[in-house]
Amino acid sequence: MHKTKTIEHPLEEVFNITNNTTEIQYTEKTSELVSTDEYDDKDVEIEEQFQEVYDHALSAFEDMSAEVEIVEGKYKARMMEVANQSLNTALAAAKEKSNTKQAKDKNAIAKGKLGAKTVNNNLIVADRNELLKTLFAQKSED
């Protein structure tokens, strides 16, 4: 989402323009934070911080990509290099969120919250005749 904000620009003083009247456009990107089971009290706060880093990095990339068209030719490569560093920051935040989730899942499995439940199988060793006698005895009791 493109938004506009006013900033103080150094040329405002040179051209005798009222301070804080220069408007610039910037990109604000927000993504939805997926709720997961809380591991501890700091869990939600940490998830929100990773999400904020991710959103800001993607916004910075979009802003820089848009500015590349305006920048002088010899600076375009460096500008895109810096924009790609923003993408790497977003990727690192996403990987860290993924690693955190994997660690939580691993701990949940160790605690027995996730994964296969315990199955108890009873083994009976008997021949056919003994089994039939037992079944008939249970049937006659009912």
N, C-alpha and C positions, 0 to 999 in steps of 0.2 A: 504494500500500500504506500503510495507516494504522499508525503506530507510536506508542509511548508513551515519554516520557522524563521524568525528574525534573529540576526546576529550583528555584532559590532564588527565592522569591516575597516581596515586601516585606511582605505581610500575615501571613506566618508569624511574624514577630517581634511584630506587634501582638497577635495572638491566642495568643501563647505556644505555637506549634507548632514541632516539631523542624524545624531548617533542612534544606533540600534534600529535602523530602518531597512537594512539590506536583507532581502528575503532569499533563502536558499531552499531547494527541494532536497529531501532525503527520503530514503526508503525505510519503512518500518515493517519488519517481517515478524509475524507472531505465529507460532505453531502451538498446537494443543498439547498439553502435558497429559500423558496417559497415566491414569492412576493405577498404582500397584499396591500390593499388601505392604503395610508399613513394617519395616524391620526394627527401627527404633525411632526416637523422637526427632533426630536430625535428618531422617530419611527424606521427608518431603522437601525440606529446605535445600538439601544437596541436589535433588532432582530438579528443582526449580532453578538453581544456579546453573546447572549444566544446560538446561533448556534456554536460559537467558543468554549464555555464551553462544550457543548454537544459533539463536535468532539474530543476535547482533553481528555475528560473523557473516551470515548469509546476507543481511542488510548491507554490510560494508562491501561485500563482493558486488552486489547489484549496483550500489552507488558508484563504485570504481569502474565497473564495466560501462556504465553510462557515461562517465567522464572521459573515458579513453577516446571517444569520438571527438572531443573538444581539444584534447591535449596535443601539443606539438609532436610531430612524428618521432623525433629522437627519444622522447620520453614514454612512448606508448608501451614498449616492451617492459620497461621497469614498472610501469603502472599495472600492467597485467600480472607481472610477477608478484607484486604486493597483493593484488586481488586474489591470486591463487593461494597466497599465504592465509588469507581469510577463509578460503574454502578448506584448507588444511586444519585450521582452528576449529571450524564447524565439524569436520570429520573426526577430529580428536575428541570433541565433546560427545559426539554420537557414540564413538567407540567406548568411551569411559562409561557412558550410561549403560551400554550393552554389557560391559564387564561387571558393572555393579549389579545388574540384574542377574547375570550368570552366577555371581557369588551368592546372591540372596537365594536363588533357586537351589544351589548346591547345599547351602545351610539348611534350607527347608527340607530337602530330601534327607539330610543327615538327622534332622529332628523327627522325621517321619510324617511331615505334613503333606508331602507330595510323593508321588511314585506308587509302586505296587503295594497293596495291602498284604499283610501276612495271611497266608493260606495254610490251614492245618488239614492235612489228609490223614485219616485213620486207616491203618493197614490191618486187615483181618486175614489170618492164615487159617484156612479150614477147607475141608473137602466138601463136595457137593451134598452129601448126605447130612453132615452136621449143619450146613447152611439151611437146607430144607427143613430140618427139625426145628431150628431156631425161628424160621419164618412162620411155620405152622403154629408154634407155641405162641408167638406174638399175635397171630391172627385169632387164635382161640381165646386169648385174654381180652381182646377188643370186643 
